Amino acid sequence: MAKYDTKAQKKISKVMHEYGEGKLKSSSGKKVTSRKQAVAIGISEARSEGDKVPKKK
């Protein structure tokens, strides 16, 4: 059983691409420098769009 929906995987992939280029910004407007924070932003965006992602712990 897949942990993430394919739409969620694409969303996270897009966010990680932005992170790699240095264009990803947090909600406060600051540049994201942490890989973990970038993944968290991707998961959060996917969850807000209604994609299948694991529940928050």
Buried (B, 14 or more C-beta within 10 A) or exposed (E): EEEBBEBBBBBBEBBBEBBEEEEBEBEEEEEBEEEEEBBBBBBBBBBEEEBEBEEEE
